[in-house]
Amino acid sequence: MSPLLTITNLNKIYHRHQPDEVIALRDISLKITAGEVVALTGPSGSGKTTLLSLLGCMSKPTSGSIQLRGRLVSKLPERFLAQIRRTSFGFVFQQYNLLRDVSVLENVMLPLYPSNQSFRVMKKTAGAVLERFELQKMMRKKVKQLSGGEQQRVAIARALVANPDIIIADEPTAHLDSNLSEILLGILANLNTEGKTIIIATHDPAIYQSPLIQRRVSLRHGEIVEDKNQ
Ligand SMILES: Nc1ncnc2c1ncn2[C@@H]1O[C@H](COP(=O)(O)OP(=O)(O)OP(=O)(O)O)[C@@H](O)[C@H]1O
């Protein structure tokens, strides 16, 4: 099967040629196939978030290439990248990145706005996703009124509302207790059964040792030190 995402000889340097230059990723090559569930692990500062942001077309490499479904995306201008992010990726961040003073429903509708659908259709789509995560009763509440676990579910609902093929999650269990982590793993497992590709950066053994994870890529100092199926 041809790879969904291919990165080749990727380097990422922050503050290049400045005294505080950081080489965050060194010569990374990786192929991810559609339907895979991959955990990116490694100590703090090893480059996990940087790699996720490159895989998710959120930033550009200093050198090297990124291909999505065979299309070279690493050199595309931002307006094309924004469209690719909207249509192909769902992002779940550690800090949720939700609008705290805005309702749950509006937060989840947000990724649909650029699609130019009518408000009624967007509301229906968002409502269906909220129902799936048992959040329909709180859809009028402001995000700041919810617990951490509820906010995490809203963040996942928002990541999925535009039906992306690829889910990118950065430390998704950082603020969850073990019970909620289990629920999250169940949600991710269901999504994978539907064919979604999932890439998760995590320190959490409950995630990277779970049967959901098919492959573990370990980073140290910006390099891949291990890449194994499990
Ligand atoms: N925007 C930035 N500007 C400068 N340096 C950065 C930036 N983002 C990350 N870095 C540096 O790049 C290196 C890799 O950081 P990254 O956040 O990718 O690691 P990580 O493995 O995700 O860490 P953590 O587990 O703590 O989130 C670190 O040395 C970090 O300080």
The ligand as an SDF file (V2000), in Angstrom:
LIG
                    3D

 31 33  0  0  0  0  0  0  0  0999 V2000
    9.0860   27.4700   18.7630 N   0  0  0  0  0  0  0  0  0  0  0  0
   10.2770   27.0610   19.2300 C   0  0  0  0  0  0  0  0  0  0  0  0
   11.3250   27.9080   19.2490 N   0  0  0  0  0  0  0  0  0  0  0  0
   12.5370   27.5010   19.6960 C   0  0  0  0  0  0  0  0  0  0  0  0
   12.8170   26.2580   20.1420 N   0  0  0  0  0  0  0  0  0  0  0  0
   11.7980   25.3850   20.1540 C   0  0  0  0  0  0  0  0  0  0  0  0
   10.4770   25.7420   19.6960 C   0  0  0  0  0  0  0  0  0  0  0  0
    9.6720   24.6600   19.8300 N   0  0  0  0  0  0  0  0  0  0  0  0
   10.4450   23.6670   20.3380 C   0  0  0  0  0  0  0  0  0  0  0  0
   11.7200   24.1110   20.5390 N   0  0  0  0  0  0  0  0  0  0  0  0
   12.8670   23.3090   21.0240 C   0  0  0  0  0  0  0  0  0  0  0  0
   12.9940   22.1950   20.1660 O   0  0  0  0  0  0  0  0  0  0  0  0
   13.3000   21.0190   20.9020 C   0  0  0  0  0  0  0  0  0  0  0  0
   12.2080   19.9810   20.6670 C   0  0  0  0  0  0  0  0  0  0  0  0
   11.0040   20.4550   21.2740 O   0  0  0  0  0  0  0  0  0  0  0  0
    9.6090   19.6680   21.1660 P   0  0  0  0  0  0  0  0  0  0  0  0
    8.5930   20.5240   21.8140 O   0  0  0  0  0  0  0  0  0  0  0  0
    9.3980   19.2380   19.7760 O   0  0  0  0  0  0  0  0  0  0  0  0
    9.9280   18.3840   22.0800 O   0  0  0  0  0  0  0  0  0  0  0  0
    8.9330   17.3690   22.7890 P   0  0  0  0  0  0  0  0  0  0  0  0
    9.5750   16.0150   22.6680 O   0  0  0  0  0  0  0  0  0  0  0  0
    7.5660   17.5200   22.2120 O   0  0  0  0  0  0  0  0  0  0  0  0
    8.9470   17.8560   24.2790 O   0  0  0  0  0  0  0  0  0  0  0  0
    7.7960   17.7450   25.4200 P   0  0  0  0  0  0  0  0  0  0  0  0
    7.6290   16.2730   25.6750 O   0  0  0  0  0  0  0  0  0  0  0  0
    8.4000   18.4800   26.5780 O   0  0  0  0  0  0  0  0  0  0  0  0
    6.5650   18.4000   24.8670 O   0  0  0  0  0  0  0  0  0  0  0  0
   13.4260   21.4510   22.3520 C   0  0  0  0  0  0  0  0  0  0  0  0
   14.7960   21.6850   22.6160 O   0  0  0  0  0  0  0  0  0  0  0  0
   12.6250   22.7390   22.4090 C   0  0  0  0  0  0  0  0  0  0  0  0
   13.1320   23.5970   23.4150 O   0  0  0  0  0  0  0  0  0  0  0  0
  1  2  1  0
  2  3  1  0
  2  7  2  0
  3  4  2  0
  4  5  1  0
  5  6  2  0
  6  7  1  0
  6 10  1  0
  7  8  1  0
  8  9  2  0
  9 10  1  0
 10 11  1  0
 11 12  1  0
 11 30  1  0
 12 13  1  0
 13 14  1  0
 13 28  1  0
 14 15  1  0
 15 16  1  0
 16 17  2  0
 16 18  1  0
 16 19  1  0
 19 20  1  0
 20 21  2  0
 20 22  1  0
 20 23  1  0
 23 24  1  0
 24 25  2  0
 24 26  1  0
 24 27  1  0
 28 29  1  0
 28 30  1  0
 30 31  1  0
M  END
$$$$
